Amino acid sequence: MSDDAKQYWYNTATGQVEEGQRSDWSKVMGPYPTREAAQHALEQARARTAAWDAQDEAER
């Protein structure tokens, strides 16, 4: 088993978690160390974006 198979990827096109990167890189987010972390990829991305937006706004 390669190292890639031990990682998880969130497929933005299907909304499914993949074990190992199976889809094209333009359709996946990751890698994540666990299936659960990959399942929450979009929530994490939204939270980070909101935090960065707030920081940008505070710096203006």
C-alpha positions, 0 to 999 in steps of 0.5 A, a space after each residue: 500500500 502506497 503512502 497516498 492510499 493512507 490519505 483521504 481526499 474530498 472530491 468536490 464534484 461528487 461530495 464523496 471521500 476517496 481513500 487515496 487520490 483517485 480523481 483528477 487533482 482539480 476535483 479534490 481537496 486534500 490530503 487529509 489524515 483521516 476520513 472524518 477530516 476529509 468529510 469536513 473539508 468544505 466546512 474547514 475551508 469556509 471557516 478559514 476563508 471567513 477568518 482570513 476575510 475578518 483579518 483583512 477587514 480588521 487590517 483596513 
